[in-house]
Structure formats: C-alpha cells, structure tokens
C-alpha cells in the first residue's frame, strides 16, 4: 500500500515536471520567434496561438507582421485574426476600429458579416452606464442599426436587436432620471417639460406609468406653491395630468398617492369657484 502511494506521488511529480518543461519550452519558443526576423514563422506561430485562444501572445506576433503582409493573399486572414485578438482581450475601441477597417477592405470576405457584427458589438461594450454622458451609446445604436440594415437575414440579427433594445432603454433611463431630478430639486416647470418630451420621444417605454405619475407630481407641486395669479390655471393643468394618468393606468401602483393629491388640488380649485 505504501509502495503504491509512493509510486503515485512519484508519477504526479513527474507529470508536473513534464508539464512545466513543456510550458518553459513553449515560452522559450515564443520569445525566440518574437525576437526573430522570420515573418513566415511569426505568421505560423501567431496562427497557432490564435487557434489555441492565446490572444495576447498571438496579438503581439500578428501586430509585428501586419504591415508586411498588406496586399498579399494572407492579409485578409491576418487582419481578421488581429482584430479578433483585440476583441477577445476586451480592447473594444481598437477591435471595432480594425473590424471596421476589415469590412472596408474585404467587403466580399466570408468573414465580413461576422466582422461587421463584432465591430458594432464593440461599440455596445463601450457604452457607459446610463448616468454618464451617452455619446457612445448613440454611436453603438447607429452601428448596430447599420449592421441590421446591411444584413437583414444575418445569424446575428436576434442578438443585434436585443443589444439595440438594451441601449435604447439606457437612453430612456437617462432621460427619465433627468426629468425626475428636476422634480427632486423643485424645478417643477423643467420637470414637467422634460417628462412631456420623454413621453413623446419614447412612446413605448416601460417607464411610462412612472413618468406620468412624476409629471403629475411636478404639476401638483407647481400648482400648490403658485401665487394666486397663476394658481387656478396650474391647478387645472395638474388635474389634467392626473386624468391622463388615471385613464392610461386605472390600476396604477401610484394611484393611491395620486388620488390624495387630486383631492387636495380639487379643494384648492373650489376656493376659486367660491370666490367667483
């Protein structure tokens, strides 16, 4: 029993030494090829590393030889692999640039569709969280839409549409939060205007119920806090926003609060009727 355990331990140690040796030889070969002037060998090893998913090492080799293959038959494959390495390394700005370049140079390539999609998807990954400036989000939507238009029967069509919806929601959320922020800082007129613009720009938004309530909330506060000369008109405007909310969402989760606010608005409005 003791002898078997010793043999097993010896075998494990032997395998470890073997694998370590293989890795060291592999690293040694890579460094040797990296320093070499043999362009063909760099292409060969770069391709092998690419196919093995060793993106960083493959990229270093391919990056060295890319200019020397321009105009040659191997350039198409090399350009695509080079862009893919950047994509797999999550360097999406560079990857999108090179994929765009690939589709421009090789529009008839069998890889053109994939390259066009990955270029657009790279823009998607560069889109920031909704709370930040959304320039990259708009660019990503435009790129994905161009892809959908160019390849309406693409195998990537479903994913592209899903990405567009996600990016669209990010723009919706950004616009919604801006309008809501105006309400929180008591700039009620700006909040009402922003929510009106939001509802016009995103008619199918999933945030419509909430947006209509906060628009009413801003109008309610504006009316209640108004001077007498402006109050009656603003009370009527606020009640109009309440009616719109209740008509669109008769079972709204916000209706209990909205009903209470509506009663207060009505009481305020009644004082003007009594004075008349």
C-alpha positions in Angstrom: 0.0 0.0 0.0 2.8 2.3 1.0 4.7 1.4 -2.2 1.6 2.2 -4.4 1.2 5.6 -2.7 4.9 6.4 -3.3 4.6 5.5 -7.0 1.5 7.6 -7.4 3.3 10.5 -5.7 6.3 10.0 -8.0 4.1 9.9 -11.1 2.3 13.1 -10.1 5.7 14.8 -9.6 6.9 13.5 -12.9 3.8 14.9 -14.7 4.3 18.2 -13.0 7.9 18.4 -14.1 6.9 17.4 -17.7 4.2 20.0 -18.0 6.5 22.6 -16.5 9.1 21.7 -19.1 6.6 21.9 -21.9 5.5 25.4 -20.7 9.0 26.6 -20.4 9.9 25.3 -23.9 6.7 26.9 -25.3 7.6 30.2 -23.7 11.1 29.9 -24.9 9.9 29.3 -28.5 7.5 32.2 -28.3 10.3 34.6 -27.1 12.6 33.3 -29.8 10.0 33.8 -32.5 9.1 37.2 -31.2 12.7 38.4 -31.5 13.2 36.7 -34.8 13.1 38.4 -38.3 11.3 35.4 -39.7 8.0 36.8 -40.8 6.6 33.4 -42.0 7.4 31.8 -38.7 5.7 34.6 -36.8 2.6 34.2 -39.0 2.7 30.4 -38.4 3.1 30.7 -34.6 0.7 33.6 -34.4 -2.0 31.5 -36.1 -1.3 28.5 -33.8 -1.6 30.7 -30.7 -4.8 32.3 -32.1 -6.4 29.0 -32.7 -5.4 28.0 -29.1 -7.0 31.1 -27.7 -3.8 32.6 -26.6 -5.0 36.1 -27.6 -2.3 38.3 -26.0 0.7 36.3 -27.4 -1.0 35.9 -30.8 -1.7 39.6 -30.9 2.0 40.5 -30.2 3.2 38.4 -33.1 0.5 39.4 -35.5 0.9 43.1 -34.7 4.6 42.9 -35.7 4.0 41.4 -39.1 0.7 43.1 -40.1 2.3 45.9 -42.2 4.5 43.4 -44.1 1.5 41.4 -45.4 -0.5 44.2 -46.8 -1.6 43.4 -50.4 -0.7 39.8 -50.0 -3.1 36.8 -50.0 -2.5 36.2 -46.3 -3.5 39.7 -45.4 -7.2 39.0 -45.1 -6.8 36.2 -42.6 -4.2 38.1 -40.7 -6.3 41.3 -40.5 -9.3 39.4 -39.1 -7.2 37.5 -36.6 -5.5 40.7 -35.4 -8.9 42.4 -34.9 -10.3 39.3 -33.1 -7.3 39.2 -30.7 -8.1 42.8 -29.6 -11.8 41.9 -29.2 -11.0 38.9 -27.1 -8.7 41.0 -25.0 -11.6 43.4 -24.4 -9.8 46.2 -26.1 -13.1 47.1 -27.9 -12.1 50.6 -29.2 -9.2 49.1 -31.1 -11.1 46.0 -32.1 -14.0 47.9 -33.6 -11.6 50.1 -35.5 -9.9 47.1 -37.0 -13.1 45.2 -37.7 -14.5 48.3 -39.5 -11.3 48.5 -41.5 -11.6 44.8 -42.4 -15.1 45.2 -43.8 -14.0 48.2 -45.8 -11.0 46.4 -47.3 -12.7 43.0 -47.7 -16.4 43.5 -48.2 -16.8 40.2 -50.1 -15.0 38.2 -47.4 -16.8 35.2 -45.8 -15.8 36.9 -42.5 -17.3 40.3 -43.5 -20.6 39.7 -41.7 -19.0 38.5 -38.5 -16.5 41.4 -38.6 -19.3 43.9 -39.1 -21.3 42.5 -36.2 -18.3 42.4 -33.8 -17.4 45.9 -34.8 -20.9 47.1 -33.8 -20.8 44.9 -30.6 -17.5 46.5 -29.7 -19.3 49.9 -29.7 -22.0 48.3 -27.5 -19.4 47.3 -24.9 -18.0 50.8 -24.9 -21.4 52.2 -23.9 -21.2 53.6 -20.4 -23.7 53.3 -17.5 -26.9 55.4 -18.1 -25.9 58.1 -15.5 -23.0 59.2 -17.7 -22.9 61.0 -21.0 -24.4 58.8 -23.7 -22.4 59.7 -26.8 -21.0 56.1 -27.1 -24.5 54.6 -26.6 -25.9 56.6 -29.5 -22.9 55.5 -31.7 -23.5 51.9 -30.7 -27.2 52.1 -31.7 -26.3 53.6 -35.0 -23.6 51.0 -35.7 -25.9 48.1 -34.8 -28.7 49.5 -36.9 -26.4 49.9 -39.9 -25.5 46.2 -39.4 -29.1 45.1 -39.2 -29.9 47.1 -42.4 -26.8 45.6 -44.2 -27.5 42.0 -43.1 -31.3 41.6 -42.6 -31.0 37.8 -42.7 -27.9 37.6 -40.5 -27.5 34.8 -38.0 -26.6 37.6 -35.5 -29.9 39.5 -36.2 -31.6 38.5 -33.0 -28.7 39.4 -30.8 -28.2 42.7 -32.6 -31.9 43.6 -32.0 -31.5 42.6 -28.3 -28.5 44.9 -27.9 -30.3 47.8 -29.6 -33.2 47.4 -27.1 -30.9 47.4 -24.2 -29.1 50.5 -25.4 -32.4 52.2 -26.2 -33.5 51.6 -22.6 -30.3 53.1 -21.4 -31.2 56.4 -23.2 -34.8 56.2 -21.8 -33.4 55.7 -18.3 -31.1 58.7 -18.8 -33.9 61.0 -20.0 -36.2 59.7 -17.2 -33.7 60.4 -14.5 -33.0 63.9 -15.7 -36.7 64.7 -15.6 -37.1 63.2 -12.2 -34.0 65.1 -10.9 -35.7 68.4 -11.9 -38.7 67.3 -9.7 -36.4 66.5 -6.8 -34.6 69.9 -6.9 -38.0 71.6 -7.2 -37.6 72.9 -10.7 -41.1 71.8 -11.4 -41.6 73.6 -14.7 -38.4 72.0 -16.1 -39.5 68.6 -14.8 -42.9 68.8 -16.5 -41.3 69.9 -19.8 -38.7 67.1 -19.5 -41.4 64.4 -18.8 -43.5 65.7 -21.7 -40.5 65.4 -24.0 -39.7 62.0 -22.6 -43.2 60.6 -23.2 -43.1 62.0 -26.8 -39.6 60.6 -27.6 -40.2 57.2 -26.0 -43.9 56.4 -26.5 -43.4 52.7 -25.9 -41.3 53.0 -22.8 -41.8 50.6 -19.9 -41.3 53.7 -17.6 -44.4 55.4 -19.0 -46.6 54.8 -15.9 -43.9 56.1 -13.6 -43.2 59.1 -15.9 -46.8 60.1 -16.0 -47.1 60.0 -12.2 -43.9 62.1 -11.6 -45.1 64.6 -14.3 -48.4 64.9 -12.3 -46.3 65.2 -9.1 -44.3 68.1 -10.5 -47.5 69.8 -11.8 -49.2 69.3 -8.4 -46.3 70.9 -6.5 -46.1 73.7 -9.1 -49.8 74.4 -8.6 -49.9 74.2 -4.8 -46.9 76.5 -4.4 -48.1 79.1 -7.1 -49.1 82.7 -6.4 -52.8 83.4 -6.8 -52.5 85.0 -10.2 -51.1 81.7 -11.7 -52.7 79.2 -9.3 -56.1 78.4 -11.0 -54.6 77.7 -14.4 -51.9 75.5 -12.8 -54.4 73.6 -10.7 -56.4 72.8 -13.9 -53.2 71.7 -15.7 -52.3 69.4 -12.8 -55.8 67.9 -12.8 -55.4 67.3 -16.5 -52.2 65.3 -15.9 -54.0 63.3 -13.1 -56.8 62.4 -15.5 -54.3 61.3 -18.2 -52.5 59.1 -15.6 -55.8 57.5 -14.4 -57.1 57.0 -17.9 -53.9 55.3 -19.1 -53.3 53.3 -15.9 -56.5 52.8 -13.9 -54.8 50.3 -11.7 -51.5 52.2 -11.4 -49.4 51.5 -8.3 -49.2 55.3 -7.9 -52.9 55.9 -7.9 -53.4 55.9 -4.1 -51.0 58.9 -3.8 -52.3 60.4 -7.0 -55.9 60.3 -5.7 -54.9 62.0 -2.4 -53.1 64.7 -4.3 -56.0 65.1 -6.7 -58.4 65.7 -3.8 -56.2 68.5 -2.5 -56.0 70.1 -5.9 -59.8 70.0 -6.2 -60.2 71.6 -2.8 -57.8 74.4 -3.8 -59.7 74.8 -7.1 -63.0 75.0 -5.3 -61.9 78.1 -3.4 -61.5 79.9 -6.7 -65.0 78.8 -7.8 -66.4 80.0 -4.5 -64.8 83.4 -4.9 -66.3 83.7 -8.4 
